[in-house]
Amino acid sequence: MALKKWWGFFLILTLAGGVYGCSAQGSDDRSGKNDPTRPLIAVEVLKVTPADLMEVIDVVGSLSPKFQTDVKSEMTGIVREILVTEWVPVRKGAILARLDAREEDVVLQKADADRAAARANLLQAETAGRRADREYLRALNLKEAGLMTQQNLDDALTAKEAAEAAIASAKAQANAAEKGVHHAGTRLSKLVIVSPIDGVVAYRDVNVGDLVGEMGAQKPLFRIVDNRILDLTVTVASRSLERIKVGMPVTFTTDAFPGKMFSGEVAFINPVVNDADRTIQVRIEIPNKDQVLKGGLFVKGQIISGTRRGVLQVPRSALVNWDRLKSTGKILVVEKETARLASVQTGAAVDELVEIVSGLQAGETVITRGGFNVRQGDRVKIIQKS
């Protein structure tokens, strides 16, 4: 008997729960009929008007200097002097450091002495050549007058040819000596470490007395960075490749400067698609004349691929349901203070705005805030228009 009472009580609770569940489910149905006892629901609305729509491709990445270089020593030697420190600006050709040049000075002096000796030998050979020319001319005149034998004339000619050969040899030696001086001077100049570009010394790893330039242990002595032009290399899905062209404008922001917008343009598109993830690299060039931006900053940006005129757009908050994959959604439209649920086809989404391709007409009013509590046919009270 007690078991029957408990079973009856359980059955009553189950039926009551079912009735409550059906009632709760019906209250969330936006296509239900309007309840006249419900109070007016306060909402914010927006009148939809055509506007320009910028088509963009979202990108992220890190900035890097377009021009930077690691300065190394071509010569092995001991550092004698350092003229710069980190974070100072330098011009192209500015002296950064000097190595011990005593040995190379001696080599240059010897090469200069060899050049002087070679030039003297050349002068001597040219003098002998002029004398041989005169002797040959004299012998030729005497032979015509019958005062010299053919043998003597041949000897004068041989002496003239020998003098010409000596001059050629002396010129070659003088040229080699000149090259030797140039080579020694070049080696000596390489003991002076200079900046190859304009920029800022971002890194220094050398001190006076260090041995640098040794084979197999080449390390950068300085790193010079030019921040006046920055590169932003990003990856874009290959399906967007058709929309990207060199020269397209790019806007971006960085957390380092909240609320500030920067710009650049597409400079290069990789001709090869990454076969692993079907993406392509795009390089964006950013002018940075005032050098506010720095290499290494993380940025978020958009490639502006085009602009369409007369496009209907609504805030994301106006979409009651939105299936981005199927590009469909529902919007609450207000007509004579009454809500109507409209099915729409969506298009591009830019920031907080979503394009409406169909299902909505220009001039219609949509609910942007407060729609979560509104059903089909409910009367609403407009508290703010946008």
Residue pairs with C-beta under 8 A, 6 or more apart in sequence:
26 32
29 375
30 320
30 330
30 341
30 374
30 375
30 376
31 341
31 375
31 376
32 375
32 376
32 377
33 377
34 338
34 375
34 376
34 377
34 378
34 379
35 378
38 378
38 379
40 337
40 379
40 380
40 381
41 370
41 373
41 374
41 378
41 379
41 380
41 381
42 370
42 380
42 381
42 383
43 334
43 367
43 368
43 369
43 370
43 371
43 374
43 380
43 381
43 382
43 383
44 367
44 368
44 369
44 370
44 382
44 383
44 384
44 385
44 386
45 334
45 365
45 366
45 367
45 368
45 382
45 384
45 385
45 386
46 314
46 315
46 318
46 365
46 366
46 368
46 385
46 386
47 363
47 364
47 365
47 385
47 386
48 312
48 313
48 314
48 356
48 360
48 361
48 362
48 363
48 364
48 365
48 366
49 312
49 362
49 363
50 309
50 310
50 311
50 312
50 362
51 310
51 311
51 312
51 313
52 307
52 308
52 309
52 310
52 311
53 307
53 308
53 311
53 313
53 348
53 350
53 353
53 355
54 304
54 306
54 307
54 350
55 243
55 304
55 305
55 306
55 307
55 308
55 348
55 350
56 302
56 303
56 304
56 305
56 350
57 236
57 240
57 243
57 244
57 302
57 303
57 305
58 300
58 301
58 302
59 232
59 234
59 236
59 250
59 252
59 282
59 284
59 300
59 301
59 302
59 303
60 234
60 298
60 299
60 300
60 301
61 232
61 233
61 234
61 235
61 298
61 299
61 301
62 232
62 296
62 297
62 298
62 299
63 230
63 231
63 232
63 254
63 286
63 293
63 294
63 295
63 296
63 297
63 299
64 230
64 231
64 232
64 233
64 295
64 296
65 225
65 226
65 227
65 229
65 230
65 231
65 295
66 226
66 229
66 230
66 231
66 285
67 197
67 199
67 225
67 226
67 229
68 199
68 202
68 223
68 224
68 225
68 226
68 295
69 196
69 197
69 223
69 224
70 220
70 222
70 223
71 96
71 193
71 195
71 196
71 220
71 221
71 222
71 223
71 224
72 212
72 213
72 218
72 219
72 220
72 221
73 99
73 190
73 193
73 212
73 213
73 218
73 221
74 190
74 213
75 99
75 104
75 187
75 190
75 191
75 213
76 211
76 212
76 213
76 214
76 215
77 99
77 100
77 101
77 191
77 211
77 212
77 213
78 99
78 100
78 209
78 210
78 211
78 212
79 97
79 98
79 99
79 100
79 206
79 207
79 208
79 209
79 210
79 211
79 212
80 98
80 99
80 100
80 101
80 208
81 97
81 98
81 208
82 96
82 97
82 204
82 206
82 207
82 208
83 95
83 96
83 97
83 98
84 90
84 94
84 96
84 97
84 201
84 204
84 222
85 201
85 204
86 201
86 202
86 203
86 204
87 200
87 201
87 202
88 200
88 201
89 198
89 199
89 200
89 201
90 96
90 195
90 198
90 199
90 200
90 201
90 224
91 195
91 198
92 195
92 196
92 197
92 198
93 194
93 195
94 194
94 195
95 192
95 193
95 194
96 193
96 194
96 195
96 201
96 221
96 222
97 192
97 193
97 206
97 221
97 222
98 191
98 192
98 193
99 191
99 192
99 193
99 212
99 213
100 191
101 188
101 191
104 184
104 187
104 188
104 191
105 188
107 184
107 187
107 188
108 181
108 184
108 185
108 187
108 188
110 184
111 177
111 180
111 181
111 183
111 184
112 181
112 184
114 177
114 180
114 181
115 174
115 177
115 178
115 180
115 181
117 177
118 170
118 173
118 174
118 176
118 177
118 178
119 174
119 177
121 170
121 173
121 174
122 167
122 170
122 171
122 173
122 174
124 170
125 163
125 166
125 167
125 169
125 170
126 167
126 170
128 163
128 166
129 160
129 163
129 164
129 166
129 167
131 163
132 156
132 159
132 160
132 162
132 163
132 164
133 160
133 163
135 156
135 159
135 160
136 156
136 157
136 159
136 160
138 156
139 148
139 152
139 153
139 155
139 156
139 157
140 153
140 156
142 148
142 152
143 149
143 150
143 152
143 153
193 221
193 222
195 222
195 224
196 224
197 224
197 226
198 226
199 224
199 225
199 226
199 227
200 224
200 225
200 226
200 227
201 222
201 223
201 224
202 223
202 224
202 225
203 220
203 222
203 223
204 221
204 222
204 223
205 219
205 220
205 221
205 222
206 212
206 221
206 222
212 219
212 221
225 295
227 288
227 291
227 293
227 294
227 295
228 287
228 288
228 289
228 291
229 285
229 286
229 287
229 288
230 264
230 285
230 286
230 288
230 293
230 295
231 267
231 283
231 284
231 285
231 286
232 250
232 252
232 264
232 283
232 284
232 286
232 299
232 301
233 281
233 282
233 283
233 284
234 281
234 282
234 284
234 301
235 274
235 279
235 280
235 281
235 282
236 244
236 279
236 280
236 281
236 282
236 303
237 278
237 279
238 273
238 278
238 279
238 280
240 305
241 269
241 273
241 280
243 305
243 306
244 266
244 269
244 282
244 303
244 305
245 266
245 305
246 266
246 267
246 268
246 269
247 265
247 266
248 265
248 266
248 303
248 304
248 305
249 263
249 264
249 265
249 303
249 304
250 263
250 264
250 265
250 266
250 284
250 286
250 301
250 302
250 303
250 304
251 261
251 262
251 263
251 301
251 302
251 304
252 261
252 262
252 263
252 264
252 299
252 300
252 301
252 302
253 259
253 260
253 261
253 262
253 299
253 300
253 301
254 262
254 293
254 297
254 298
254 299
254 300
255 298
256 293
256 294
256 297
257 292
262 286
262 293
262 299
263 286
264 284
264 285
264 286
264 287
265 284
265 285
266 282
266 283
266 284
266 285
266 303
267 283
267 284
267 285
268 282
268 283
269 280
269 281
269 282
269 283
270 280
270 281
270 282
270 283
272 280
273 279
273 280
274 280
274 281
282 303
284 301
284 303
286 293
311 347
311 355
312 355
312 356
312 360
312 362
313 350
313 353
313 354
313 355
313 356
314 331
314 353
314 354
314 356
314 360
314 366
314 368
315 352
315 353
315 354
315 368
316 322
316 349
316 352
316 353
316 354
317 352
317 368
317 369
318 331
318 332
318 354
318 366
318 367
318 368
318 371
319 329
319 330
319 331
319 346
319 354
320 329
320 330
320 331
320 332
320 341
320 371
321 329
321 330
322 328
322 329
322 346
322 354
323 329
324 346
324 349
327 345
327 346
327 347
327 357
328 343
328 344
328 345
328 346
329 343
329 344
329 346
329 354
330 341
330 342
330 343
330 344
331 341
331 342
331 344
331 356
331 359
331 360
331 366
331 367
332 339
332 340
332 341
332 342
332 366
332 367
332 371
332 374
333 339
333 340
333 341
333 342
333 360
333 364
333 365
333 366
333 367
334 340
334 365
334 366
334 367
334 380
334 382
335 365
337 379
337 380
337 381
337 382
338 377
338 378
338 379
338 380
339 367
339 371
339 374
339 375
339 376
339 377
339 378
339 379
339 380
340 376
340 377
341 375
341 376
342 359
342 360
343 359
344 356
344 357
344 358
344 359
344 360
345 356
345 357
345 358
345 359
346 354
346 355
346 356
346 357
347 354
347 355
347 356
347 357
348 354
348 355
349 355
360 366
365 385
367 374
367 380
368 386
369 384
370 380
374 380
